[in-house]
Amino acid sequence: MKRVRQKGQALVEFILLLVVLSGISFAFVGFMNRSLSRYWEYSVNLIIDDKPGTKTVEFP
């Protein structure tokens, strides 16, 4: 009887671990997408708004 409970516990632990790792992965990808999109948007605006004669580039 004890053996059945241990198998069930291992399954539950595996599912919880899978859910936690998936959540961390999705959060990381979402954060990176937002960060990269802001960086690319800033870079494109820097190129578009380039004024002739300025030789300095300032990053936020």
HULIN-V643857 format. One record per run of one state. SS is the DSSP state (H for helix, E for strand, C for the rest). FROM is the first residue (numbers start at 1). LEN is the number of residues. If there is no record, write none. Layout:
# HULIN-V643857
ss = (SS,SS)
from = (FROM,FROM)
len = (LEN,LEN)
This chain:
# HULIN-V643857
ss = (C,H,C)
from = (1,2,49)
len = (1,47,12)
